[in-house]
Amino acid sequence: MATCPVCSGMCEIPTGRYQPCYSCGGRGYGSSTDVPCMACGGSGTSTQEITDPCYHCHGTGIIDDPIPASRPRQSSPASAPKPPTPQTSTLTGKKSKSTSGGNAATQTRSATKDKPDSLFAIIAAIFAGILGYTHFEQTQNTTESLFMAAILFVAGYVALYVLYFVVKLAIELLKIIFVIVFWGGVALVIGNLLGLQLAADITVYLEALWRLISANF
């Protein structure tokens, strides 16, 4: 058993409230309402504080001996998770950095390849500026030179765009022709190896066509 640490064995704790004055009964004045009570000075309370039973020991003043807290078991160093080595994290960081850099470069190349607007605008602006300045040097007419440069800029920009799509279409057609010729040649070689008559006839026809073209050029 041990003394209660809250009430120090007094079995009760103060509440901050006081008993009513024994003289005026808590009214604060005597027989006349104009005269304050001489015992409490008109406050209506005495100096005796009201107490309640201690909430910790329930008014007994003593408590059972506290059970000592058990110390937590320390985990062995072998069971603790190992932190990642600096080499692994460094390699991972380098790999992530290189991957992100590769993605950024790929996106930049794709954007430049699919959208040549800025390049065409720069080329058209340089072309229009040179010709406009040349015209200004010859005529000394600013308005006419600026108007001419604007027309040349628009015309050059449109011409570059048309040329770009024509070249792009030609490249795609050349790719298709190359694929057809390549696989057609493979099919002819396989057909001749297998002794197919159709492959032999096509080969003879192509040889004759080649002789005709060589003879004319």
Number of C-alpha atoms within 10 A of each C-alpha: 8 12 17 21 12 16 20 14 17 15 21 21 16 13 11 8 13 15 15 20 21 12 17 21 16 17 17 21 21 16 9 8 10 8 12 18 22 12 17 21 14 17 16 21 22 19 11 11 13 14 15 12 17 20 13 16 19 14 17 17 20 20 15 10 10 8 6 6 6 6 6 6 6 6 8 7 8 7 7 8 7 8 6 8 8 9 9 10 11 11 11 12 12 12 12 12 12 12 12 12 12 12 12 12 12 12 12 11 12 11 11 13 10 8 11 13 13 10 13 19 18 13 15 23 19 15 16 24 19 13 17 23 17 13 18 18 12 10 11 12 11 14 10 14 22 17 12 18 24 17 14 19 24 15 14 20 22 15 13 19 16 12 12 14 11 12 12 12 12 12 12 12 12 12 12 12 11 12 12 12 12 12 11 12 13 11 13 19 15 13 16 16 11 10 11 12 11 12 18 16 13 13 17 12 11 12 12 12 12 11 10 11 10 9 8 6 5
